[in-house]
Amino acid sequence: MKKPVFVIFFLISIFQTAMAQCSICTKTAEQMGEGPAKALNGAIVYLMVMPFAIIGFIGYRWWKREKQIISEQNSQ
């Protein structure tokens, strides 16, 4: 259980330093100044985390189930 939690926290820390703005958002943020630009980037990254977490969870469950099916087939 510790490994998935570590991976999630690691990915969140990487996303916080990412620049996740499209060209329109970048131009808008440049006009607002440094503080609001960082807040806008943080909000974009925050909204991006949940879909990745859901996809990661589904992928992990699929991988775990496939591993179980393969081990059951090999034991027969």
Contact map, one row per residue, 1 for C-alpha under 8 A:
1111100000000000000000000000000000000000000000000000000000000000000000000000
1111110000000000000000000000000000000000000000000000000000000000000000000000
1111111000000000000000000000000000000000000000000000000000000000000000000000
1111111100000000000000000000000000000000000000000000000000000000000000000000
1111111110000000000000000000000000000000000000000000000000000000000000000000
0111111111000000000000000000000000000000000000000000000000000000000000000000
0011111111100000000000000000000000000000000000000000000000000000000000000000
0001111111110000000000000000000000000000000000000000100000000000000000000000
0000111111111000000000000000000000000000000000000000000000000000000000000000
0000011111111100000000000000000000000000000000000000000000000000000000000000
0000001111111110000000000000000000000000000000000000000000000000000000000000
0000000111111111000000000000000000000000000000001000000000000000000000000000
0000000011111111100000000000000000000000000000000000000000000000000000000000
0000000001111111110000000000000000000000000000000000000000000000000000000000
0000000000111111110000000000000000000000000010001000000000000000000000000000
0000000000011111110000000000000000000000010010000000000000000000000000000000
0000000000001111111000000000000000000000000000000000000000000000000000000000
0000000000000111111100000000000000000000000010000000000000000000000000000000
0000000000000000111110000000000000000000100000000000000000000000000000000000
0000000000000000011111000000000000000000100110000000000000000000000000000000
0000000000000000001111111100000000000000100100000000000000000000000000000000
0000000000000000000111111100000000000000000000000000000000000000000000000000
0000000000000000000011111110000000000000000000000000000000000000000000000000
0000000000000000000011111111000000000000000000000000000000000000000000000000
0000000000000000000011111111100000000000000000000000000000000000000000000000
0000000000000000000011111111110000001000000000000000000000000000000000000000
0000000000000000000000111111111000000000000000000000000000000000000000000000
0000000000000000000000011111111100000000000000000000000000000000000000000000
0000000000000000000000001111111111011001000000000000000000000000000000000000
0000000000000000000000000111111111001000000000000000000000000000000000000000
0000000000000000000000000011111110000000000000000000000000000000000000000000
0000000000000000000000000001111111111000000000000000000000000000000000000000
0000000000000000000000000000111111111000000000000000000000000000000000000000
0000000000000000000000000000110111111100000000000000000000000000000000000000
0000000000000000000000000000000111111110000000000000000000000000000000000000
0000000000000000000000000000100111111111000000000000000000000000000000000000
0000000000000000000000000100110111111111100000000000000000000000000000000000
0000000000000000000000000000000001111111110000000000000000000000000000000000
0000000000000000000000000000000000111111111000000000000000000000000000000000
0000000000000000000000000000100000011111111100000000000000000000000000000000
0000000000000000001110000000000000001111111110000000000000000000000000000000
0000000000000001000000000000000000000111111111000000000000000000000000000000
0000000000000000000000000000000000000011111111100000000000000000000000000000
0000000000000000000110000000000000000001111111110000000000000000000000000000
0000000000000011010100000000000000000000111111111000000000000000000000000000
0000000000000000000000000000000000000000011111111100000000000000000000000000
0000000000000000000000000000000000000000001111111110000000000000000000000000
0000000000000000000000000000000000000000000111111111000000000000000000000000
0000000000010010000000000000000000000000000011111111100000000000000000000000
0000000000000000000000000000000000000000000001111111110000000000000000000000
0000000000000000000000000000000000000000000000111111111000000000000000000000
0000000000000000000000000000000000000000000000011111111100000000000000000000
0000000100000000000000000000000000000000000000001111111110000000000000000000
0000000000000000000000000000000000000000000000000111111111000000000000000000
0000000000000000000000000000000000000000000000000011111111100000000000000000
0000000000000000000000000000000000000000000000000001111111110000000000000000
0000000000000000000000000000000000000000000000000000111111111000000000000000
0000000000000000000000000000000000000000000000000000011111111100000000000000
0000000000000000000000000000000000000000000000000000001111111110000000000000
0000000000000000000000000000000000000000000000000000000111111111000000000000
0000000000000000000000000000000000000000000000000000000011111111100000000000
0000000000000000000000000000000000000000000000000000000001111111110000000000
0000000000000000000000000000000000000000000000000000000000111111111000000000
0000000000000000000000000000000000000000000000000000000000011111111100000000
0000000000000000000000000000000000000000000000000000000000001111111110000000
0000000000000000000000000000000000000000000000000000000000000111111111000000
0000000000000000000000000000000000000000000000000000000000000011111111100000
0000000000000000000000000000000000000000000000000000000000000001111111110000
0000000000000000000000000000000000000000000000000000000000000000111111111000
0000000000000000000000000000000000000000000000000000000000000000011111111100
0000000000000000000000000000000000000000000000000000000000000000001111111110
0000000000000000000000000000000000000000000000000000000000000000000111111111
0000000000000000000000000000000000000000000000000000000000000000000011111111
0000000000000000000000000000000000000000000000000000000000000000000001111111
0000000000000000000000000000000000000000000000000000000000000000000000111111
0000000000000000000000000000000000000000000000000000000000000000000000011111
